[in-house]
Amino acid sequence: MLTEGSVAVPTASKSRLARALSVEWLGQMVASLCWMVSMLVYGIQSPGDWLQMGAATAWSVANIASLLSSDAATTPSSPEGSS
């Protein structure tokens, strides 16, 4: 655990916050949310509109999942066969 001032900040949470504030992740989230909002503003009137809404939603869910699951990928693990 790292300490920042008088508040203890877990390392995993800090790295997740850093990734969430990165230009790449924020750009993807803003784009996917704008896509969803535009679909709602212009209306969903055809099967193609539903497909676009599904794609925008899947994109947002994938972005959030990548943020949550990347903690496991950055946590160092012990090598196999070590005692």
TIFIDREN-618875 format. One line per 3 residues: number of its first residue (from 0); their letters; for each residue y negated, x negated, z negated of N, C-alpha, C. Coordinates in pm, whole numbers, always signed. Example, Ala and Ser with C-alpha at 12.3 -4.5 7.8 and 13.67 -1.06 7.14 Angstrom:
<pts>
0	AS	+569/-1319/-780/+450/-1230/-780/+330/-1320/-780 | +225/-1285/-708/+106/-1367/-714/-3/-1290/-787
</pts>
This chain:
<pts>
0	MLT	+118/-83/+0/+0/+0/+0/-124/-87/+0 | -219/-54/+82/-346/-125/+85/-446/-52/-2 | -537/-126/-58/-643/-60/-133/-773/-76/-58
3	EGS	-844/+30/-45/-971/+30/+24/-1073/+82/-76 | -1153/-7/-133/-1242/+34/-241/-1157/+64/-363 | -1172/+183/-417/-1092/+223/-533/-983/+323/-494
6	VAV	-969/+351/-366/-872/+449/-319/-756/+376/-253 | -634/+408/-294/-516/+347/-233/-486/+419/-102 | -469/+343/+5/-443/+399/+137/-308/+347/+184
9	PTA	-209/+436/+204/-80/+390/+253/-95/+328/+392 | -19/+222/+417/-28/+150/+544/+5/+240/+662 | +110/+322/+652/+150/+410/+762/+40/+509/+796
12	SKS	-25/+566/+694/-131/+662/+719/-250/+597/+785 | -280/+475/+744/-394/+405/+803/-367/+376/+950 | -246/+332/+983/-216/+303/+1122/-213/+431/+1205
15	RLA	-167/+541/+1147/-168/+669/+1218/-311/+713/+1246 | -398/+695/+1148/-539/+730/+1167/-602/+643/+1274 | -568/+515/+1274/-622/+425/+1375/-577/+467/+1514
18	RAL	-450/+507/+1527/-401/+553/+1657/-467/+684/+1697 | -488/+774/+1601/-551/+903/+1631/-697/+885/+1676 | -760/+780/+1630/-899/+756/+1667/-913/+665/+1788
21	SVE	-801/+626/+1848/-808/+539/+1966/-857/+620/+2086 | -919/+552/+2179/-974/+617/+2298/-861/+682/+2379 | -747/+615/+2389/-636/+667/+2468/-587/+800/+2412
24	WLG	-561/+804/+2282/-505/+926/+2222/-609/+1038/+2222 | -732/+1006/+2184/-837/+1109/+2183/-862/+1164/+2323 | -863/+1078/+2422/-883/+1123/+2559/-774/+1218/+2605
27	QMV	-650/+1185/+2572/-539/+1273/+2610/-548/+1408/+2539 | -582/+1406/+2410/-592/+1532/+2336/-707/+1618/+2386 | -822/+1556/+2411/-937/+1632/+2461/-903/+1694/+2596
30	ASL	-839/+1617/+2683/-804/+1668/+2816/-706/+1785/+2806 | -604/+1772/+2723/-506/+1880/+2712/-567/+2005/+2648 | -652/+1986/+2549/-716/+2102/+2485/-815/+2170/+2579
33	CWM	-889/+2091/+2656/-981/+2150/+2754/-904/+2230/+2859 | -790/+2179/+2900/-706/+2250/+2996/-663/+2386/+2939 | -620/+2386/+2812/-578/+2513/+2750/-696/+2609/+2738
36	VSM	-810/+2559/+2694/-928/+2646/+2677/-972/+2703/+2811 | -970/+2621/+2916/-1011/+2672/+3047/-917/+2782/+3095 | -790/+2769/+3064/-694/+2874/+3102/-727/+3005/+3028
39	LVY	-765/+2993/+2902/-799/+3113/+2826/-931/+3174/+2873 | -1028/+3090/+2908/-1158/+3139/+2952/-1146/+3212/+3086 | -1073/+3153/+3180/-1061/+3213/+3313/-953/+3319/+3320
42	GIQ	-871/+3328/+3220/-769/+3432/+3215/-636/+3389/+3273 | -533/+3448/+3218/-397/+3421/+3265/-353/+3546/+3339 | -345/+3534/+3472/-320/+3652/+3554/-197/+3641/+3643
45	SPG	-138/+3523/+3652/-23/+3506/+3741/+80/+3415/+3676 | +200/+3412/+3731/+302/+3322/+3675/+258/+3175/+3680 | +182/+3136/+3781/+132/+2999/+3788/+39/+2966/+3673
48	DWL	-39/+3066/+3629/-128/+3045/+3514/-47/+3020/+3388 | +63/+3094/+3374/+151/+3074/+3258/+214/+2935/+3261 | +250/+2888/+3380/+306/+2754/+3392/+203/+2648/+3353
51	QMG	+79/+2668/+3395/-26/+2574/+3357/-49/+2574/+3207 | -48/+2692/+3146/-66/+2700/+3001/+49/+2631/+2930 | +171/+2650/+2982/+287/+2583/+2923/+276/+2432/+2935
54	AAT	+230/+2384/+3049/+214/+2240/+3069/+108/+2182/+2976 | -3/+2251/+2962/-111/+2203/+2874/-64/+2202/+2728 | +10/+2305/+2689/+63/+2311/+2553/+164/+2200/+2529
57	AWS	+253/+2179/+2625/+353/+2072/+2611/+286/+1935/+2601 | +180/+1915/+2677/+106/+1789/+2672/+48/+1767/+2532 | -11/+1872/+2474/-68/+1860/+2339/+40/+1833/+2236
60	VAN	+151/+1904/+2246/+261/+1885/+2151/+316/+1742/+2163 | +330/+1692/+2285/+379/+1556/+2305/+283/+1453/+2246 | +153/+1477/+2260/+54/+1385/+2201/+66/+1381/+2050
63	IAS	+79/+1498/+1989/+92/+1504/+1843/+223/+1441/+1798 | +332/+1468/+1870/+462/+1410/+1835/+458/+1258/+1847 | +389/+1205/+1948/+381/+1059/+1962/+305/+997/+1846
66	LLS	+207/+1068/+1797/+131/+1018/+1683/+217/+1015/+1558 | +296/+1120/+1537/+380/+1130/+1418/+502/+1040/+1425 | +562/+1028/+1542/+686/+952/+1553/+663/+802/+1564
69	SDA	+545/+758/+1600/+522/+615/+1618/+519/+541/+1486 | +509/+611/+1373/+518/+545/+1242/+655/+482/+1225 | +759/+550/+1268/+894/+496/+1255/+912/+373/+1342
72	ATT	+845/+372/+1457/+858/+259/+1548/+784/+136/+1497 | +680/+154/+1418/+602/+41/+1370/+649/-9/+1235 | +740/+63/+1170/+792/+20/+1040/+897/-88/+1063
75	PSS	+880/-205/+1004/+978/-310/+1027/+1111/-274/+961 | +1220/-303/+1030/+1351/-275/+975/+1424/-408/+958 | +1522/-407/+871/+1596/-531/+849/+1693/-552/+963
78	PEG	+1709/-676/+1006/+1802/-703/+1116/+1946/-674/+1076 | +2025/-637/+1172/+2166/-608/+1146/+2236/-736/+1102 | +2324/-723/+1009/+2405/-835/+965/+2341/-920/+856
81	SS	+2218/-887/+816/+2157/-966/+708/+2197/-905/+575 | +2202/-987/+470/+2245/-934/+341/+2133/-916/+244
</pts>
